[in-house]
Amino acid sequence: MQPDYSHIDVNALKNIDHVKSAFENLCREEERVEKELDDILAKQTPLDIRLAPVTALAPQLRDVKSEGERLSGLINHTALLAEKVSAKVKVLDLAKSRVAECQQRVHDLIDLRRCSDGVVAALNDEDYEQAAAHIHRFLAMDENVLRLTSRGLVKDKGEISESQANGESSLDQSISTLHQAVNKVRGIVNRRFDEAVAAEDLASIERFFKIFPLINMHDEGLNKFMQYLRSKLAVASKDNLKQALDTAPSDKRSNVIFADTLTLLFEGIARIVDIHQPLIETYYGPGRIPTVMRLLQEECDKQSSKIFSEFKKRRGISDKVNRIREIQLGKKEENKLQGRHLDAILGEMTLLQARVEMFCRFVRKRCAADIEVSEKGSMEDVEKMLLSSQLNRESQECLSDYILLEHFFMSENISKAVELDTLETDQQTTSMLDDVFFIVKKCINRSISSNSVDAICAVINNACTLLESEFCQVFQNQMKLGFPSTYLDQAYTVIQSSLQQGKLGGASDTENQKQLFLAYLNNAETGTEYLNRLQLSIQADTGNLRSALNQKQSEKIETCLSGLTTVTDKLKIVLETGMSGLRTAAVKPRLKPLIDGFTTASHNVNDEEFAENEANDPFVQGLIVNLDSLLKTFKSGLTPGNYERFVTLVAGEVTVLLEKAVMKSSFSRLGGLQFDRELRSLTSFLTSVTTWSIRDKFSRLSQIASILNVETVQEVTEFCGSQTGAGAGAGTTWKLTHAEVRQVLALRSDLKQEEIRKLKL
């Protein structure tokens, strides 16, 4: 902002300096003002050019103003006219509606007279359909409106009061006649429908069922018709149950006869709905199916309760459940319940559960479609009906018993598989591995066939618990015993021969222990593969089921499946424990004396010794031969995956022991080259016997070899001054610390210690 010099107090100027200062300020102000004026004048021409079109439009703006005022007046006039027309249209519409209402009332009066006469004639002729039609028309009228209309018509005609009285008397007589007809027809229809039901006259039953809605007896008609259908359903179900009870044990369907009986009950209900739904919707209108299903559900509850009761009685479910609970409480039984006796019963229980789930889906589907069309009722009411039904209570009790029996079946068979565990000829795993997973998969698949989320989740959870507590525990106990260490050369020979013979009893207890250790190590590795396959199989088998479930139910199944992952992790821990035990007992004792040979072979060599060692290697070839013997000894007894782990374990132990031996040795320049050659041969051999990558385990030794091969101390800085270097290999992180680099350099007898100490890394 520029200072304001326009107001200078002349009287305040006391001396010449003040005057000069004020003068200079005024001069600067004058220059500024002149510059602003020049800028404004310079802009005059462009502004004139821009304003020229605007100036030319000035005459037209006057025309626009006049046109706008004229248009505004026209719009106001149109608006007023529209309001007047709208008011007249409203009056006409009101008049039209009143005329239509008046015509309807007159027609109602005429129809009332016709209905009164027609219903009497129809009743005399026993034409109940026609009588019901007249009554239906009468019931659609408002009596009070009819009386008012009749009085108005008489008054408009200007008739005398006697005529008015006669008209009203005729109207009352017609209404009275129709009321009497309503009561009479309702009584007749009720009576004739009951007679038709008693006589099993299907045509008459359907005839009078159609009449009920015409006389405003929708609920009564529907209840009576459903009562008739329920009676037929009860008779059929009773016959089916009797036939099931009379079925011989030798019959091929005897093991699932109660599931078949329940299926017939549900099929009967579905058939009733399929056949009669069009009839009900046509004569009673949409929105009646939930009521129909509720009435049928009441009968279904009674009949299904009988079926479940007979099933429990004939199959001895209560007795078996009580015996299992006593076993769980620790009580001993003389005749212990055997798991194999439950197989057929469990299959039938899942089949019962699947049929209940299927029926509930049918009910939901039919009710949902009807509610969507009619916009009456809600699915919440349907769900409440299903949840509160006796069928649901029976199925839940059966489901509870099934879960208990299935858990006992699984537990008993897994225990028996563990107890009868054997190692067969030419097998790397014991028999219990396949047996246990066969049992678990069978039980889970059986639960999936029930189509019940609760059953599936309960069985999966029980399976995970048993696998952890009984299956994995056997492996853990075996791993704790460890791999027995004896005189190794003899031990490896015995192990190999015993595995080839496939006999556990043909060797000593120590050799049996060694064979079992390797077999259970293989069990753990193969078990992780089986668990992964089992999880994928369950996901595939439940795919169709989960497509019909809500998100919460699907997530519930996924959460239960995560338990299998926990078992897998536990087996991996067992596997790591076993490998660690194998390293301690079998690998390290064998490798240590072999690696110690490195220190006895001199690496502080001259040219002649270097050439001699190249022709007759003093260390690495013997090590490779012994390693090959060690690996071949265990290869036949380990699964491919475990063999790969074993090779990796051996490679890791070799690098650890060899690094210690290197740090105890002395090297010349040629000795470093000799070590590099030995290391390459060793790495090449171990890489050739495995498909897994093990070069990373030799990265420290490779870096040590690179340091031992330098010609001068300063050369080290070229490949250890960064995270990766030429000596480390492409993309390999440098793993030696600066102190370790100096320690390795100190192993070179031809390098000066003073230069090593002065080396800057």
C-alpha positions in Angstrom: 0.0 0.0 0.0 1.4 3.4 -1.0 1.8 6.1 1.8 -0.5 9.1 1.6 1.4 12.4 1.1 -1.6 14.6 0.2 -1.9 15.9 3.7 1.4 17.5 4.8 1.3 19.9 7.7 3.3 22.9 6.4 3.4 24.4 9.9 5.2 21.3 11.1 8.2 21.9 8.9 10.7 23.5 11.2 13.9 23.6 9.1 15.2 23.3 5.5 15.8 19.5 5.9 12.1 18.9 6.7 11.1 21.0 3.7 13.4 19.1 1.4 12.1 15.8 2.7 8.5 16.8 2.2 9.3 18.1 -1.3 11.0 14.8 -2.2 8.0 12.9 -0.9 5.6 15.0 -3.0 7.8 14.5 -6.1 7.7 10.7 -5.6 3.9 10.9 -5.2 3.6 13.0 -8.3 5.6 10.4 -10.3 3.5 7.6 -9.0 0.2 9.4 -9.9 1.5 10.2 -13.4 2.5 6.5 -13.9 -1.0 5.4 -12.9 -2.6 7.9 -15.2 -0.4 6.7 -18.1 -1.4 3.1 -17.4 -5.1 4.1 -17.3 -4.8 6.0 -20.6 -3.0 3.1 -22.2 -5.9 0.9 -21.4 -8.5 3.4 -22.9 -8.2 2.1 -26.5 -8.7 -1.7 -25.7 -11.7 -0.7 -23.5 -13.2 1.4 -26.2 -12.9 -1.5 -28.6 -14.6 -3.9 -26.1 -17.4 -1.4 -25.3 -18.2 -0.8 -29.0 -20.3 -3.9 -29.4 -22.1 -3.1 -26.1 -22.9 0.4 -27.3 -24.2 -1.0 -30.5 -26.6 -3.2 -28.6 -28.2 -0.4 -26.6 -31.1 0.2 -29.1 -31.8 -3.5 -29.1 -32.0 -3.6 -25.3 -34.9 -1.2 -25.3 -36.7 -3.6 -27.7 -35.9 -6.6 -25.4 -37.3 -4.7 -22.4 -40.6 -4.0 -24.2 -40.8 -7.6 -25.4 -40.1 -8.9 -21.9 -42.9 -6.8 -20.4 -45.3 -8.0 -23.1 -44.3 -11.6 -22.4 -44.7 -11.2 -18.7 -48.2 -9.9 -19.2 -49.1 -12.8 -21.5 -47.9 -15.3 -18.9 -49.9 -13.6 -16.1 -53.0 -13.8 -18.3 -52.4 -17.4 -19.1 -51.8 -18.3 -15.4 -55.1 -16.7 -14.4 -56.9 -18.5 -17.2 -55.4 -21.8 -16.2 -56.5 -21.3 -12.6 -60.1 -20.7 -13.7 -60.0 -23.7 -16.0 -58.6 -25.8 -13.3 -61.3 -24.8 -10.8 -64.0 -25.6 -13.4 -62.3 -29.0 -14.1 -62.3 -29.8 -10.4 -66.0 -28.9 -10.2 -66.7 -31.1 -13.2 -64.6 -34.0 -11.8 -66.5 -33.8 -8.5 -69.8 -33.7 -10.3 -68.7 -36.7 -12.5 -67.7 -38.7 -9.4 -70.9 -37.9 -7.7 -72.9 -38.9 -10.8 -70.9 -42.2 -11.0 -71.6 -42.8 -7.3 -75.2 -42.0 -7.8 -75.4 -44.4 -10.7 -73.6 -47.1 -8.7 -76.1 -46.6 -5.8 -79.0 -46.9 -8.3 -77.5 -50.0 -9.8 -77.0 -51.4 -6.3 -80.7 -50.9 -5.6 -81.6 -52.6 -8.8 -79.1 -55.4 -8.1 -80.4 -55.7 -4.5 -83.9 -56.4 -5.9 -82.4 -58.9 -8.4 -80.3 -60.6 -5.8 -83.3 -60.9 -3.4 -85.4 -62.5 -6.1 -82.5 -64.6 -7.5 -81.3 -66.0 -4.3 -84.8 -67.3 -3.4 -85.0 -69.0 -6.8 -81.5 -70.4 -6.6 -82.2 -71.9 -3.2 -85.4 -73.5 -4.4 -83.4 -75.0 -7.3 -80.5 -76.0 -4.9 -78.2 -74.0 -7.2 -75.9 -73.0 -4.3 -73.3 -71.5 -6.6 -75.8 -69.0 -8.0 -77.2 -68.3 -4.6 -73.7 -67.7 -3.3 -73.0 -65.4 -6.2 -76.1 -63.2 -5.4 -75.1 -63.2 -1.7 -71.5 -62.2 -2.7 -72.9 -59.2 -4.6 -75.2 -58.2 -1.7 -72.3 -58.4 0.8 -70.3 -56.0 -1.3 -73.0 -53.4 -0.8 -73.3 -50.9 2.1 -76.8 -51.2 3.6 -76.8 -47.7 5.1 -75.9 -46.1 1.8 -78.7 -48.2 0.1 -81.3 -46.8 2.5 -80.2 -43.2 2.1 -80.2 -43.6 -1.7 -83.7 -45.1 -1.7 -85.1 -42.2 0.4 -83.4 -39.7 -1.9 -84.9 -41.2 -5.1 -88.4 -41.1 -3.6 -88.1 -37.5 -2.4 -86.8 -36.4 -5.9 -89.8 -37.9 -7.5 -92.1 -35.9 -5.2 -94.1 -39.0 -4.2 -96.4 -39.0 -1.2 -95.3 -40.4 2.1 -97.2 -43.6 1.6 -95.2 -44.3 -1.5 -92.0 -43.6 0.4 -93.1 -45.9 3.1 -93.8 -48.7 0.5 -90.4 -48.2 -1.1 -88.6 -48.4 2.2 -90.6 -51.4 3.2 -89.7 -53.2 -0.1 -86.0 -52.3 0.5 -86.1 -53.7 4.0 -87.9 -56.8 2.8 -85.1 -57.4 0.2 -82.4 -56.8 2.7 -84.1 -59.1 5.2 -84.6 -61.8 2.6 -80.9 -61.6 1.7 -79.8 -61.7 5.3 -81.9 -64.8 5.8 -80.4 -66.3 2.6 -76.9 -65.6 3.9 -77.4 -67.5 7.1 -79.2 -70.3 5.3 -76.6 -70.7 2.6 -73.8 -70.6 5.1 -75.5 -73.3 7.1 -76.1 -75.4 4.0 -72.6 -75.0 2.7 -71.1 -76.0 6.1 -73.4 -79.0 6.4 -73.0 -80.2 2.8 -69.2 -79.8 3.0 -69.1 -81.9 6.1 -71.3 -84.5 4.4 -69.1 -84.6 1.4 -66.0 -85.1 3.6 -67.8 -88.0 5.4 -68.8 -89.5 2.1 -65.3 -89.0 0.5 -67.1 -87.1 -2.3 -64.1 -85.3 -3.8 -66.2 -83.4 -6.4 -68.6 -82.1 -3.8 -65.8 -81.2 -1.4 -64.2 -79.1 -4.1 -67.6 -77.6 -5.1 -68.4 -76.3 -1.7 -64.8 -75.3 -1.0 -65.2 -72.9 -3.9 -68.4 -71.4 -2.4 -67.0 -70.4 0.9 -65.2 -67.3 -0.3 -68.3 -66.1 -2.1 -70.2 -65.9 1.2 -67.2 -64.2 3.0 -66.2 -67.4 4.8 -62.6 -67.5 3.6 -61.0 -68.6 6.9 -63.7 -71.1 7.6 -63.5 -72.6 4.2 -59.7 -72.8 4.3 -59.7 -74.3 7.7 -62.3 -77.0 6.8 -60.5 -77.9 3.6 -57.1 -78.1 5.3 -58.7 -80.2 8.1 -59.9 -82.6 5.4 -56.5 -82.7 3.8 -54.8 -83.1 7.1 -57.0 -86.1 7.9 -55.9 -87.7 4.6 -52.3 -86.9 5.4 -52.6 -88.4 8.8 -54.1 -91.6 7.5 -51.3 -91.9 4.8 -48.6 -91.2 7.4 -50.1 -93.8 9.8 -50.1 -96.4 7.1 -46.5 -95.6 6.0 -45.3 -95.8 9.6 -47.0 -99.1 10.2 -45.5 -100.5 7.0 -42.1 -99.2 8.2 -42.5 -101.0 11.5 -43.4 -104.2 9.7 -40.3 -104.0 7.5 -38.1 -107.1 7.8 -34.4 -106.5 8.9 -33.3 -108.2 5.7 -34.9 -105.6 3.5 -32.4 -103.5 1.7 -34.1 -100.3 2.9 -34.4 -101.4 6.5 -31.5 -99.3 7.7 -33.1 -96.1 6.4 -36.8 -97.0 6.6 -37.7 -94.2 9.1 -36.0 -91.6 6.9 -38.0 -93.0 4.0 -41.2 -92.7 6.1 -40.4 -89.1 7.0 -39.7 -88.4 3.3 -43.1 -89.8 2.3 -44.7 -87.4 4.9 -42.9 -84.4 3.4 -43.7 -85.5 -0.1 -47.3 -85.8 0.8 -47.4 -82.2 2.1 -45.6 -81.0 -1.0 -48.0 -82.8 -3.2 -51.0 -81.2 -1.4 -49.5 -77.7 -1.9 -48.6 -78.3 -5.6 -52.1 -79.7 -6.4 -54.2 -77.2 -4.4 -52.2 -74.0 -4.6 -53.7 -72.9 -8.0 -57.2 -73.7 -6.7 -56.7 -71.7 -3.5 -55.1 -68.7 -5.3 -57.9 -68.7 -7.9 -60.9 -68.7 -5.4 -59.3 -67.3 -2.2 -56.8 -64.9 -3.7 -53.0 -64.6 -3.1 -51.6 -64.4 0.4 -53.2 -67.6 1.7 -50.2 -70.0 1.4 -48.6 -69.0 4.7 -51.9 -70.0 6.4 -52.0 -73.2 4.5 -48.5 -74.1 5.4 -49.2 -73.2 9.1 -52.2 -75.6 9.1 -50.3 -78.3 7.4 -47.3 -77.8 9.7 -49.5 -78.6 12.7 -50.3 -82.0 11.2 -46.7 -82.4 10.1 -45.6 -81.9 13.7 -47.9 -84.6 15.0 -46.9 -87.2 12.4 -43.2 -86.4 12.4 -43.2 -86.6 16.2 -44.5 -90.2 16.0 -41.9 -91.1 13.3 -39.0 -89.7 15.4 -40.4 -91.4 18.5 -40.5 -94.8 16.8 -37.1 -94.2 15.3 -35.6 -93.6 18.7 -37.4 -96.6 20.2 -36.5 -99.1 17.5 -32.9 -97.9 17.0 -32.3 -97.7 20.8 -31.0 -94.2 20.6 -31.7 -93.3 24.2 -30.0 -96.4 25.5 -26.9 -95.8 23.3 -26.8 -92.1 24.4 -27.0 -93.1 28.1 -24.3 -95.7 27.7 -22.0 -93.2 25.9 -22.5 -90.7 28.7 -21.7 -93.3 31.3 -18.5 -94.1 29.4 -17.6 -90.4 29.3 -18.2 -90.3 33.1 -15.6 -93.0 33.5 -18.0 -95.9 34.3 -17.0 -99.3 33.0 -19.3 -101.5 31.0 -19.2 -105.3 30.6 -20.5 -105.1 27.0 -18.9 -101.9 25.7 -20.7 -100.2 22.9 -18.8 -100.7 19.7 -18.4 -97.9 17.2 -19.1 -100.1 14.2 -22.6 -100.7 15.5 -23.4 -97.0 15.1 -22.5 -96.7 11.4 -25.9 -97.5 9.9 -27.8 -95.5 12.6 -25.7 -92.4 12.1 -26.4 -92.6 8.3 -30.1 -92.7 8.9 -29.9 -89.8 11.4 -28.1 -87.6 8.8 -30.7 -88.6 6.3 -33.5 -87.6 8.7 -31.8 -84.3 9.2 -31.4 -83.7 5.5 -35.1 -84.4 4.9 -36.1 -81.9 7.6 -33.7 -79.2 6.1 -35.1 -79.9 2.6 -38.7 -79.5 3.8 -38.0 -76.2 5.6 -36.4 -74.9 2.4 -39.6 -75.9 0.6 -41.8 -74.1 3.1 -39.6 -70.9 2.9 -39.6 -70.9 -0.9 -43.4 -71.3 -1.3 -44.2 -68.7 1.4 -41.7 -66.2 0.1 -43.1 -66.4 -3.4 -46.7 -65.9 -2.1 -45.7 -63.0 0.2 -43.9 -61.3 -2.6 -47.0 -61.4 -4.9 -49.6 -60.6 -2.3 -47.5 -58.2 -0.2 -49.1 -59.6 2.9 -47.3 -61.1 5.9 -43.6 -61.4 6.4 -40.9 -64.1 6.3 -40.2 -63.4 10.0 -43.5 -65.0 10.8 -42.7 -68.0 8.7 -39.3 -68.4 10.4 -41.0 -68.1 13.8 -43.5 -70.8 12.7 -40.7 -73.2 11.7 -38.6 -72.5 14.8 -41.5 -73.1 17.2 -42.7 -76.2 15.4 -42.5 -79.6 17.0 -40.7 -80.8 13.9 -37.9 -78.4 14.7 -37.7 -79.6 18.3 -37.6 -83.2 17.3 -34.9 -82.6 14.7 -32.8 -80.6 17.1 -33.0 -83.4 19.7 -32.1 -85.9 17.0 -29.2 -83.6 15.9 -27.9 -83.4 19.5 -28.0 -87.2 19.8 -26.3 -87.5 16.4 -23.4 -85.2 17.4 -22.8 -87.2 20.5 -23.0 -90.6 18.7 -20.8 -89.3 15.8 -18.2 -88.1 18.3 -18.1 -91.4 20.0 -17.9 -93.3 16.7 -15.0 -91.1 15.5 -13.2 -91.3 18.9 -13.6 -95.1 19.2 -12.4 -95.8 15.7 -9.5 -93.4 15.8 -8.4 -95.0 19.1 -8.7 -98.4 17.5 -6.7 -97.3 14.5 -3.9 -96.0 16.8 -4.1 -99.2 18.8 -3.8 -101.5 15.8 -1.1 -99.3 14.1 1.3 -101.4 12.0 4.1 -100.8 9.5 3.6 -102.9 6.4 6.1 -104.1 3.9 7.5 -101.4 1.6 5.4 -98.7 3.3 6.9 -95.5 4.6 3.9 -94.6 6.8 2.0 -96.7 9.4 -1.5 -98.0 8.9 -3.1 -95.6 11.3 -2.5 -92.6 9.0 -4.8 -93.8 6.3 -7.2 -95.3 8.8 -7.6 -92.1 10.8 -8.1 -89.8 7.9 -10.6 -92.3 6.3 -12.6 -92.2 9.5 -12.5 -88.4 9.8 -13.4 -87.9 6.2 -16.2 -90.4 6.4 -17.7 -88.7 9.5 -17.4 -85.2 8.0 -18.9 -86.2 4.7 -21.8 -87.8 6.6 -22.4 -84.6 8.5 -22.3 -82.7 5.2 -25.0 -85.0 3.8 -27.3 -83.8 6.6 -27.3 -80.2 5.1 -27.3 -78.9 8.6 -24.8 -76.1 9.4 -24.9 -77.0 13.1 -24.1 -80.7 12.4 -21.3 -79.9 10.0 -19.6 -77.4 12.3 -20.0 -79.7 15.3 -18.5 -82.7 13.6 -15.6 -80.6 12.1 -14.8 -79.2 15.6 -14.9 -82.7 17.1 -12.7 -84.0 14.4 -10.1 -81.2 15.0 -10.2 -81.9 18.7 -9.6 -85.6 18.3 -6.9 -85.1 15.7 -5.1 -82.8 18.1 -5.6 -84.8 21.3 -5.2 -88.4 20.0 -3.7 -88.3 16.5 -1.0 -85.6 17.0 -0.3 -86.7 20.6 0.9 -90.1 19.4 3.4 -88.4 17.1 4.5 -86.1 19.9 5.1 -89.0 22.2 7.1 -90.8 19.6 9.2 -87.7 18.8 9.9 -87.2 22.6 11.4 -90.7 22.7 13.8 -89.5 20.0 15.9 -91.4 17.4 18.0 -93.9 19.3 21.7 -93.3 18.8 24.0 -96.4 18.6 27.1 -97.1 16.8 26.1 -95.3 13.6 27.5 -97.4 10.9 25.8 -100.5 12.3 22.7 -98.6 13.0 22.2 -97.3 9.5 22.7 -100.8 8.0 20.1 -102.3 10.3 17.6 -99.5 9.7 17.9 -100.0 5.9 17.6 -103.7 6.0 14.7 -103.6 8.5 12.7 -101.1 6.3 13.3 -103.3 3.3 12.0 -106.3 5.1 9.0 -104.3 6.5 9.1 -106.1 9.8 9.0 -104.4 13.1 9.4 -107.6 15.1 12.5 -108.7 13.2 14.9 -106.4 14.9 15.7 -105.3 18.4 13.7 -102.8 20.4 16.2 -100.1 19.5 15.8 -100.8 15.8 12.0 -100.9 16.2 12.2 -97.6 17.8 14.2 -96.2 14.9 11.8 -97.6 12.4 8.8 -96.2 14.2 10.5 -92.8 14.6 11.1 -92.5 10.8 7.6 -93.9 10.1 5.9 -91.4 12.4 8.0 -88.6 11.0 6.6 -89.6 7.6 3.1 -89.8 9.1 3.4 -86.2 10.3 4.6 -85.0 6.8 2.0 -86.9 4.9 -0.7 -85.9 7.5 -0.2 -82.2 6.6 -0.9 -83.1 3.0 -4.0 -85.1 3.9 -5.3 -82.2 6.0 -4.9 -79.8 3.2 -6.7 -82.2 0.8 -9.4 -82.7 3.4 -10.0 -79.0 3.8 -10.2 -78.5 0.0 -12.6 -81.5 -0.2 -14.9 -80.1 2.5 -15.0 -76.7 0.8 -15.9 -78.4 -2.5 -18.5 -80.6 -0.9 -20.2 -77.7 0.9 -20.1 -75.4 -2.1 -23.7 -76.2 -3.2 -24.9 -76.0 0.3 -23.2 -72.6 1.1 -24.8 -71.1 -2.1 -28.2 -71.4 -0.3 -26.9 -70.1 3.1 -26.6 -66.6 4.4 -23.3 -64.9 5.0 -23.3 -65.6 8.7 -23.8 -69.4 8.2 -21.0 -69.5 5.5 -18.6 -67.7 7.8 -19.5 -70.2 10.6 -18.4 -73.1 8.4 -15.2 -71.2 7.3 -14.3 -70.6 11.0 -14.7 -74.3 11.8 -12.5 -75.2 8.9 -9.7 -73.0 10.3 -9.4 -75.7 13.0 -7.9 -78.0 10.4 -5.2 -75.4 9.8 -4.4 -75.4 13.5 -4.0 -79.2 13.4 -1.7 -78.8 10.3 0.4 -76.3 12.2 0.7 -78.7 15.1 1.9 -81.5 12.8 4.5 -79.1 11.4 5.7 -78.5 14.9 5.9 -82.3 15.4 7.8 -82.5 12.1 10.3 -79.9 13.1 10.8 -81.6 16.5 11.4 -84.9 14.8 13.9 -83.4 12.3 15.7 -81.7 15.2 15.9 -85.0 17.0 17.2 -86.7 13.9 19.9 -84.1 13.5 21.0 -84.5 17.1 21.0 -88.3 17.2 21.9 -89.3 13.7 23.3 -86.5 11.6 25.6 -84.5 13.9 27.4 -87.5 15.5 28.1 -88.9 12.0 29.2 -85.6 10.4 31.4 -84.3 13.2 34.3 -86.8 12.7 34.0 -86.4 8.9 34.3 -82.6 9.1 37.1 -82.8 11.6 39.1 -84.3 8.7 39.2 -80.8 7.2 41.6 -79.6 9.9 43.9 -82.6 9.4 44.2 -81.8 5.7 46.6 -78.9 5.3 45.4 -75.8 3.4 48.6 -73.9 3.8 50.0 -75.4 0.6 52.5 -74.5 -2.1 52.2 -75.1 -5.8 53.4 -78.7 -5.7 51.1 -79.6 -2.8 48.2 -77.8 -4.5 48.7 -79.9 -7.7 49.0 -83.1 -5.6 45.7 -82.3 -3.7 44.0 -81.6 -7.0 44.8 -85.0 -8.3 44.3 -86.8 -5.0 41.8 -84.9 -2.9 42.6 -85.4 0.8 39.1 -84.3 2.2 36.1 -83.4 0.1 35.8 -86.6 -2.0 35.8 -88.8 1.1 33.2 -86.4 2.7 31.0 -86.6 -0.4 31.2 -90.4 -0.4 30.2 -90.6 3.3 27.4 -88.0 2.8 26.1 -90.0 -0.1 26.1 -93.1 2.0 24.3 -91.3 4.8 21.6 -89.9 2.5 21.0 -93.2 0.7 20.6 -94.9 4.1 17.7 -92.7 5.0 16.2 -92.1 1.5 14.3 -95.4 1.4 12.8 -94.8 4.8 11.6 -91.3 4.3 8.9 -89.8 2.1 10.1 -87.5 -0.7 9.2 -84.4 1.3 10.9 -85.6 4.4 14.0 -86.7 2.4 14.2 -83.2 1.0 14.0 -81.8 4.6 16.7 -84.3 5.6 19.0 -83.2 2.8 18.5 -79.6 3.8 19.1 -80.5 7.5 22.4 -82.3 6.5 23.5 -79.4 4.4 22.8 -77.0 7.2 24.8 -79.1 9.7 27.7 -79.5 7.2 27.9 -75.7 6.8 27.9 -75.1 10.5 30.6 -77.7 11.3 32.7 -76.9 8.3 32.7 -73.2 9.1 34.0 -74.0 12.6 36.7 -76.2 11.1 37.7 -73.4 8.6 38.1 -71.0 11.5 40.6 -73.4 13.1 42.7 -73.8 10.0 45.5 -71.8 8.3 45.4 -71.0 4.6 47.8 -69.8 1.9 46.7 -68.2 -1.3 46.6 -71.6 -3.0 45.0 -73.1 0.1 42.1 -70.6 -0.3 41.7 -71.8 -3.9 41.8 -75.4 -2.8 39.0 -74.6 -0.2 37.0 -72.8 -2.9 37.2 -75.9 -5.1 36.2 -78.2 -2.3 33.3 -76.0 -1.4 32.1 -76.0 -5.0 32.3 -79.8 -5.2 30.4 -80.1 -1.9 27.7 -77.6 -2.9 27.3 -79.3 -6.4 26.8 -82.7 -4.8 24.2 -81.6 -2.3 22.4 -79.6 -4.9 22.2 -82.6 -7.2 20.5 -84.8 -4.6 17.6 -82.5 -3.8 15.1 -80.4 -5.7 15.0 -77.8 -2.9 17.3 -74.8 -3.0 20.2 -75.1 -0.5 22.7 -72.7 -1.9 21.6 -70.0 0.6 23.0 -72.3 3.4 26.4 -72.1 1.8 26.4 -68.3 1.4 28.6 -67.7 4.5 31.1 -70.3 3.4 31.1 -69.0 -0.1 31.9 -65.5 1.2 34.6 -66.9 3.4 36.1 -68.7 0.4 36.0 -65.4 -1.5 37.9 -63.6 1.2 40.5 -66.4 1.4 41.1 -66.1 -2.3 42.0 -62.4 -2.3 45.5 -61.4 -3.5 45.7 -58.3 -1.3 44.0 -57.1 1.8 42.5 -54.1 0.0 40.8 -56.3 -2.5 38.2 -57.3 0.2 36.7 -53.9 0.1 35.5 -54.5 -3.5 32.9 -57.0 -2.5 32.1 -56.5 1.2 31.7 -52.8 1.2 28.0 -53.1 0.2 25.0 -55.3 1.0 25.7 -57.4 -2.0 28.9 -58.1 -3.8 30.6 -60.2 -6.4 31.9 -62.6 -3.8 28.5 -63.1 -2.3 26.9 -64.0 -5.5 24.3 -62.1 -7.5 21.4 -61.0 -5.3 22.9 -62.6 -2.2 23.1 -60.5 1.0 26.5 -60.2 2.5 26.3 -62.1 5.8 29.7 -61.7 7.4 30.3 -58.9 9.9 33.4 -56.7 9.7 34.9 -58.5 12.7 34.4 -61.9 10.9 35.9 -60.5 7.7 39.1 -59.6 9.6 39.0 -62.9 11.4 38.9 -64.8 8.1 41.7 -62.6 6.6 43.8 -63.5 9.7 43.6 -67.1 8.6 45.8 -66.3 5.6 49.4 -66.9 6.6 50.7 -64.8 3.7 48.9 -61.6 4.6 50.3 -59.1 7.0 48.4 -58.7 10.3 49.2 -55.0 10.3 47.5 -54.5 7.0 44.5 -56.4 8.2 44.2 -54.3 11.4 44.4 -51.1 9.3 41.8 -52.3 6.8 38.8 -49.9 6.6 35.5 -51.6 5.8 
